[in-house]
Amino acid sequence: MSPEMSLLGWGAGGAAWAWRRQLWVREEELLGECQALLLNISLKAQSTDRWQWQLDPDQGYSVRGAYQILTSQDSVTLDVSQDLTWHRQVPLK
């Protein structure tokens, strides 16, 4: 974990992890998983936070782009992508 995050109290046992009630066992397990995910996070002041569509990082996400990927001949299996695109058992209303 970065020193900045530790200073903000996000380290194990830090002030950011204070709860109003005792956590249940399952919640403690989930908290441990969350803390493990944060161990490798490094804050960068010069970088902007943003979502990025990995399949088209320049244009970003579009419904048309997602549809083209699902129906393209280059996909792994065209049959599976057609089932994901048009499901015959969904009622109209």
DSSP file (Angstrom, degrees, kcal/mol; ACC not computed):
  #  RESIDUE AA STRUCTURE BP1 BP2  ACC     N-H-->O    O-->H-N    N-H-->O    O-->H-N    TCO  KAPPA ALPHA  PHI   PSI    X-CA   Y-CA   Z-CA
    1    1 A M              0   0    0      0, 0.0    41,-0.1     0, 0.0    38,-0.1   0.000 360.0 360.0 360.0 142.9    0.0    0.0    0.0
    2    2 A S     >  -     0   0    0     39,-1.1     4,-1.9     1,-0.1     3,-0.2  -0.309 360.0-118.9 -69.3 153.4    1.3    3.5   -0.8
    3    3 A P  H  > S+     0   0    0      0, 0.0     4,-2.4     0, 0.0     5,-0.2   0.848 113.8  59.1 -60.5 -32.9    2.4    5.7    2.0
    4    4 A E  H  > S+     0   0    0      1,-0.2     4,-1.5     2,-0.2     5,-0.1   0.920 106.1  46.7 -62.2 -43.2   -0.3    8.2    1.1
    5    5 A M  H  4>S+     0   0    0      1,-0.2     5,-2.5     2,-0.2     6,-0.3   0.878 111.0  52.1 -67.9 -36.8   -3.0    5.6    1.6
    6    6 A S  H ><5S+     0   0    0     -4,-1.9     3,-1.4     1,-0.2     5,-0.4   0.906 107.8  52.1 -64.4 -40.6   -1.5    4.6    4.9
    7    7 A L  H 3<5S+     0   0    0     -4,-2.4    -1,-0.2     1,-0.3    -2,-0.2   0.825 105.4  55.7 -64.2 -30.7   -1.5    8.2    6.1
    8    8 A L  T 3<5S-     0   0    0     -4,-1.5    -1,-0.3    -5,-0.2    -2,-0.2   0.491 124.0-105.2 -80.4  -2.8   -5.1    8.5    5.2
    9    9 A G  T < 5S+     0   0    0     -3,-1.4     7,-1.4    -4,-0.3     8,-0.5   0.624  85.3 123.5  93.7  14.5   -5.9    5.6    7.5
   10   10 A W      < +     0   0    0     -5,-2.5    -4,-0.2     6,-0.1     3,-0.1   0.423  44.2 104.1 -91.1   3.0   -6.5    2.9    4.8
   11   11 A G  S >  S-     0   0    0     -5,-0.4     3,-2.6    -6,-0.3     6,-0.2  -0.326  94.2 -69.3 -73.4 165.6   -3.8    0.5    6.2
   12   12 A A  T 3  S+     0   0    0      1,-0.3    -1,-0.2    23,-0.1    -2,-0.1  -0.368 126.7  10.2 -58.4 127.0   -4.9   -2.6    8.2
   13   13 A G  T 3  S+     0   0    0      1,-0.2    -1,-0.3    -3,-0.1    -3,-0.1   0.537  99.0 145.5  79.5   7.4   -6.3   -1.3   11.5
   14   14 A G    X   -     0   0    0     -3,-2.6     3,-1.5    -5,-0.1    -1,-0.2  -0.205  65.9-103.2 -75.0 168.9   -6.3    2.3   10.3
   15   15 A A  G >  S+     0   0    0      1,-0.3     3,-1.3     2,-0.1    -6,-0.1   0.735 115.6  68.6 -65.9 -23.9   -8.9    4.9   11.2
   16   16 A A  G 3  S+     0   0    0     -7,-1.4    -1,-0.3     1,-0.3    -6,-0.1   0.700  94.0  59.6 -68.9 -17.1  -10.6    4.6    7.9
   17   17 A W  G <  S+     0   0    0     -3,-1.5     2,-0.3    -8,-0.5    -1,-0.3   0.048  74.6 132.1 -99.2  25.3  -11.8    1.1    8.9
   18   18 A A    <   -     0   0    0     -3,-1.3     2,-0.3     2,-0.0    -3,-0.0  -0.613  37.7-164.2 -79.9 136.2  -13.7    2.2   11.9
   19   19 A W        -     0   0    0     -2,-0.3    -2,-0.1     1,-0.1     4,-0.1  -0.897  26.5-135.9-122.4 150.2  -17.2    0.8   12.2
   20   20 A R  S    S+     0   0    0     -2,-0.3     2,-0.3     2,-0.1    -1,-0.1   0.700  92.0  25.9 -76.1 -20.3  -20.2    1.8   14.3
   21   21 A R  S    S-     0   0    0     -3,-0.0     2,-0.2     0, 0.0    -2,-0.0  -0.901  98.6 -82.6-136.8 166.4  -20.9   -1.9   15.2
   22   22 A Q        -     0   0    0     -2,-0.3     2,-0.1     1,-0.1    -2,-0.1  -0.523  51.2-120.2 -68.6 133.0  -19.0   -5.1   15.5
   23   23 A L        -     0   0    0     -2,-0.2     2,-0.1     1,-0.1    -1,-0.1  -0.461  21.6-119.0 -74.9 146.2  -18.6   -6.8   12.1
   24   24 A W     >  -     0   0    0     -2,-0.1     4,-2.3     1,-0.1     5,-0.2  -0.386  33.0-102.4 -74.6 163.9  -20.1  -10.2   11.5
   25   25 A V  H  > S+     0   0    0      1,-0.2     4,-2.0     2,-0.2     5,-0.1   0.901 123.0  49.3 -56.9 -45.2  -17.6  -13.0   10.5
   26   26 A R  H  > S+     0   0    0      1,-0.2     4,-2.3     2,-0.2    -1,-0.2   0.887 110.2  51.7 -63.7 -38.3  -18.6  -12.8    6.8
   27   27 A E  H  > S+     0   0    0      1,-0.2     4,-2.5     2,-0.2    -1,-0.2   0.884 107.6  52.4 -65.5 -38.1  -18.2   -9.0    6.8
   28   28 A E  H  X S+     0   0    0     -4,-2.3     4,-2.2     2,-0.2    -1,-0.2   0.887 108.8  50.6 -64.0 -38.3  -14.7   -9.4    8.3
   29   29 A E  H  X S+     0   0    0     -4,-2.0     4,-2.0     2,-0.2    -2,-0.2   0.926 111.5  47.3 -63.8 -44.7  -13.8  -11.8    5.5
   30   30 A L  H  X S+     0   0    0     -4,-2.3     4,-2.3     1,-0.2    -2,-0.2   0.883 110.3  52.9 -64.0 -38.4  -15.0   -9.4    2.9
   31   31 A L  H  X S+     0   0    0     -4,-2.5     4,-2.7     2,-0.2    -1,-0.2   0.910 107.6  51.5 -62.4 -42.6  -13.1   -6.6    4.6
   32   32 A G  H  X S+     0   0    0     -4,-2.2     4,-2.1     1,-0.2    -2,-0.2   0.895 109.7  49.7 -60.7 -40.6  -10.0   -8.7    4.5
   33   33 A E  H  X S+     0   0    0     -4,-2.0     4,-1.9     2,-0.2    -2,-0.2   0.906 111.2  49.4 -64.6 -41.2  -10.5   -9.3    0.8
   34   34 A C  H  X S+     0   0    0     -4,-2.3     4,-1.7     1,-0.2    -2,-0.2   0.919 110.7  49.3 -63.7 -44.3  -11.0   -5.5    0.2
   35   35 A Q  H  X S+     0   0    0     -4,-2.7     4,-0.8     1,-0.2    -1,-0.2   0.876 108.7  53.6 -63.9 -36.9   -7.8   -4.7    2.1
   36   36 A A  H >< S+     0   0    0     -4,-2.1     3,-0.6     1,-0.2     4,-0.4   0.883 107.4  51.3 -65.0 -37.7   -5.9   -7.3    0.1
   37   37 A L  H >< S+     0   0    0     -4,-1.9     3,-0.6     1,-0.2    -1,-0.2   0.854 108.5  52.2 -65.6 -34.0   -7.1   -5.6   -3.1
   38   38 A L  H >< S+     0   0    0     -4,-1.7     3,-1.4     1,-0.2    -1,-0.2   0.621  86.5  84.5 -79.0 -12.5   -5.9   -2.2   -1.9
   39   39 A L  T << S+     0   0    0     -4,-0.8    -1,-0.2    -3,-0.6    -2,-0.1   0.851  95.3  41.7 -59.0 -34.8   -2.4   -3.4   -1.0
   40   40 A N  T <  S+     0   0    0     -3,-0.6     2,-0.4    -4,-0.4    -1,-0.3   0.335  88.6 114.1 -97.3   7.2   -1.2   -2.9   -4.6
   41   41 A I    <   -     0   0    0     -3,-1.4   -39,-1.1    -4,-0.1     2,-0.5  -0.632  43.8-171.3 -82.4 133.2   -3.0    0.4   -5.2
   42   42 A S        -     0   0    0     -2,-0.4     2,-0.3   -41,-0.1    -2,-0.0  -0.990  17.6-135.2-125.9 124.4   -0.7    3.4   -5.7
   43   43 A L        -     0   0    0     -2,-0.5     2,-0.5     2,-0.0   -39,-0.1  -0.573  17.8-166.1 -78.2 137.7   -2.2    7.0   -5.8
   44   44 A K    >   -     0   0    0     -2,-0.3     3,-0.9     1,-0.1    -2,-0.0  -0.967  12.5-163.6-128.9 115.4   -0.8    9.2   -8.6
   45   45 A A  T 3  S+     0   0    0     -2,-0.5    -1,-0.1     1,-0.2    -2,-0.0   0.788  90.2  54.9 -68.4 -27.6   -1.5   12.9   -8.4
   46   46 A Q  T 3  S+     0   0    0      2,-0.1     2,-0.3     0, 0.0    -1,-0.2   0.595  94.9  82.1 -83.6 -11.0   -0.7   13.5  -12.0
   47   47 A S  S <  S-     0   0    0     -3,-0.9     2,-0.4     1,-0.0    -3,-0.1  -0.702  72.0-135.5 -97.9 145.8   -3.1   10.9  -13.4
   48   48 A T        -     0   0    0     -2,-0.3     2,-0.4     2,-0.0    -2,-0.1  -0.780  19.6-121.4 -97.3 144.3   -6.8   11.5  -14.0
   49   49 A D        +     0   0    0     -2,-0.4     2,-0.3     2,-0.0    -1,-0.0  -0.692  49.5 144.2 -80.8 132.3   -9.4    8.9  -12.9
   50   50 A R        -     0   0    0     -2,-0.4     2,-0.3     2,-0.0    -2,-0.0  -0.975  49.1-109.8-163.6 155.4  -11.5    7.7  -15.8
   51   51 A W        -     0   0    0     -2,-0.3     2,-0.4     2,-0.0    -2,-0.0  -0.662  32.9-162.6 -84.0 144.1  -13.2    4.6  -17.2
   52   52 A Q        -     0   0    0     -2,-0.3     2,-0.8     8,-0.1     6,-0.1  -0.986  18.0-138.8-135.3 125.8  -11.7    3.1  -20.3
   53   53 A W    >   -     0   0    0     -2,-0.4     3,-1.3     3,-0.3     7,-0.3  -0.730  17.4-156.8 -79.7 108.9  -13.3    0.7  -22.7
   54   54 A Q  T 3  S+     0   0    0     -2,-0.8    -1,-0.2     1,-0.3     6,-0.0   0.774  87.0  59.6 -63.2 -28.2  -10.5   -1.7  -23.4
   55   55 A L  T 3  S+     0   0    0      1,-0.3    -1,-0.3     2,-0.1    -2,-0.0   0.719 126.6  13.5 -76.3 -19.4  -11.9   -2.9  -26.8
   56   56 A D    <>  +     0   0    0     -3,-1.3     4,-2.6     1,-0.1    -3,-0.3  -0.519  68.6 170.9-151.7  78.0  -11.8    0.7  -28.2
   57   57 A P  T  4 S+     0   0    0      0, 0.0    -4,-0.1     0, 0.0    -3,-0.1   0.760  77.8  52.9 -65.7 -23.9   -9.7    3.0  -26.0
   58   58 A D  T  4 S+     0   0    0      1,-0.1    -2,-0.0     2,-0.1     0, 0.0   0.952 122.2  24.2 -76.4 -49.9   -9.8    5.9  -28.5
   59   59 A Q  T  4 S-     0   0    0      1,-0.2    -1,-0.1    -6,-0.1     2,-0.1   0.747 100.4-145.5 -88.1 -25.5  -13.5    6.2  -29.1
   60   60 A G     <  -     0   0    0     -4,-2.6    -1,-0.2    -7,-0.3     2,-0.2  -0.354  43.1 -22.8  86.8-173.4  -14.7    4.7  -25.8
   61   61 A Y        +     0   0    0     -2,-0.1     2,-0.3    -4,-0.1     3,-0.1  -0.469  60.5 164.9 -76.1 139.8  -17.8    2.5  -25.3
   62   62 A S     >  -     0   0    0     -2,-0.2     4,-2.4     1,-0.1     5,-0.2  -0.977  43.9-125.7-146.0 152.8  -20.8    2.7  -27.6
   63   63 A V  H  > S+     0   0    0     -2,-0.3     4,-2.7     1,-0.2     5,-0.2   0.912 114.5  53.3 -62.4 -41.4  -23.7    0.3  -28.0
   64   64 A R  H  > S+     0   0    0      1,-0.2     4,-2.6     2,-0.2    -1,-0.2   0.919 109.1  48.4 -59.6 -44.7  -22.9    0.0  -31.7
   65   65 A G  H  > S+     0   0    0      2,-0.2     4,-2.0     1,-0.2    -1,-0.2   0.903 112.2  48.1 -63.6 -41.8  -19.3   -1.0  -30.9
   66   66 A A  H  X S+     0   0    0     -4,-2.4     4,-2.3     2,-0.2    -1,-0.2   0.904 112.2  49.8 -64.9 -40.9  -20.4   -3.6  -28.3
   67   67 A Y  H  X S+     0   0    0     -4,-2.7     4,-1.9     1,-0.2    -2,-0.2   0.913 109.6  51.4 -63.3 -43.1  -22.9   -5.0  -30.8
   68   68 A Q  H  X S+     0   0    0     -4,-2.6     4,-0.9     1,-0.2    -1,-0.2   0.885 110.5  48.8 -63.1 -38.3  -20.3   -5.2  -33.5
   69   69 A I  H  < S+     0   0    0     -4,-2.0     3,-0.5     1,-0.2    -1,-0.2   0.920 111.8  48.9 -66.3 -42.9  -17.9   -7.1  -31.2
   70   70 A L  H  < S+     0   0    0     -4,-2.3    -2,-0.2     1,-0.2    -1,-0.2   0.823 121.0  35.5 -66.2 -30.6  -20.7   -9.5  -30.2
   71   71 A T  H  < S+     0   0    0     -4,-1.9    -1,-0.2    -5,-0.2    -2,-0.2   0.391  89.6 117.2-106.6   2.9  -21.6  -10.2  -33.8
   72   72 A S    ><  -     0   0    0     -4,-0.9     3,-1.1    -3,-0.5     9,-0.1  -0.362  68.5-129.2 -72.8 152.3  -18.3  -10.0  -35.6
   73   73 A Q  T 3  S+     0   0    0      1,-0.2     5,-0.1    -2,-0.1    -1,-0.1   0.683 105.5  67.6 -70.5 -18.1  -16.8  -13.1  -37.3
   74   74 A D  T 3  S+     0   0    0      3,-0.1    -1,-0.2     4,-0.0    -5,-0.1   0.591  76.8 108.8 -80.3 -10.0  -13.6  -12.5  -35.4
   75   75 A S  S <  S-     0   0    0     -3,-1.1     3,-0.3    -6,-0.1    -5,-0.1  -0.194  84.8-108.5 -65.6 163.1  -15.2  -13.4  -32.0
   76   76 A V  S    S+     0   0    0      1,-0.3     2,-0.4     2,-0.1    -1,-0.1   0.946 103.0   5.5 -58.6 -52.9  -14.4  -16.6  -30.3
   77   77 A T     >  -     0   0    0      1,-0.1     4,-1.6     2,-0.0    -1,-0.3  -0.957  58.6-164.5-137.2 118.8  -17.7  -18.2  -31.0
   78   78 A L  H  > S+     0   0    0     -2,-0.4     4,-2.1    -3,-0.3     5,-0.2   0.863  90.4  59.6 -67.8 -36.9  -20.4  -16.6  -33.1
   79   79 A D  H  > S+     0   0    0      1,-0.2     4,-1.6     2,-0.2    -1,-0.2   0.912 106.7  46.2 -60.2 -43.7  -23.1  -18.9  -31.9
   80   80 A V  H  > S+     0   0    0      1,-0.2     4,-1.7     2,-0.2    -1,-0.2   0.907 110.8  52.5 -66.3 -41.8  -22.6  -17.9  -28.3
   81   81 A S  H  X S+     0   0    0     -4,-1.6     4,-1.9     1,-0.2    -1,-0.2   0.861 107.0  52.9 -65.7 -34.0  -22.5  -14.2  -29.1
   82   82 A Q  H  X S+     0   0    0     -4,-2.1     4,-2.6     1,-0.2    -1,-0.2   0.891 107.4  51.7 -67.3 -37.6  -25.8  -14.5  -31.0
   83   83 A D  H  < S+     0   0    0     -4,-1.6    -1,-0.2     1,-0.2    -2,-0.2   0.861 111.5  47.8 -64.9 -34.3  -27.4  -16.1  -28.0
   84   84 A L  H  < S+     0   0    0     -4,-1.7     3,-0.2     1,-0.1    -1,-0.2   0.844 115.2  45.4 -72.9 -33.0  -26.2  -13.2  -25.9
   85   85 A T  H  < S+     0   0    0     -4,-1.9     2,-0.5     1,-0.3    -2,-0.2   0.947 124.4  23.4 -77.9 -49.9  -27.5  -10.6  -28.3
   86   86 A W     <  -     0   0    0     -4,-2.6     2,-0.7    -5,-0.1    -1,-0.3  -0.917  67.5-170.5-124.0 104.8  -31.0  -11.9  -29.1
   87   87 A H    >   -     0   0    0     -2,-0.5     3,-1.2    -3,-0.2    -4,-0.1  -0.857   9.5-158.0 -98.1 116.7  -32.5  -14.1  -26.5
   88   88 A R  T 3  S+     0   0    0     -2,-0.7    -1,-0.1     1,-0.2    -5,-0.0   0.699  84.2  61.5 -69.0 -21.5  -35.7  -15.7  -27.9
   89   89 A Q  T 3  S+     0   0    0      2,-0.1    -1,-0.2     0, 0.0    -2,-0.0   0.396  74.6 107.6 -91.0   4.5  -37.4  -16.4  -24.6
   90   90 A V  S <  S-     0   0    0     -3,-1.2    -3,-0.0     1,-0.1     0, 0.0  -0.712  73.1-123.2 -82.6 126.0  -37.6  -12.9  -23.4
   91   91 A P        -     0   0    0      0, 0.0    -2,-0.1     0, 0.0    -1,-0.1  -0.309  13.3-124.7 -67.5 153.5  -41.2  -11.6  -23.4
   92   92 A L              0   0    0      1,-0.2    -2,-0.0     0, 0.0     0, 0.0   0.851 360.0 360.0 -67.1 -35.6  -41.9   -8.5  -25.4
   93   93 A K              0   0    0      0, 0.0    -1,-0.2     0, 0.0    -3,-0.0   0.362 360.0 360.0-127.1 360.0  -43.5   -6.7  -22.5
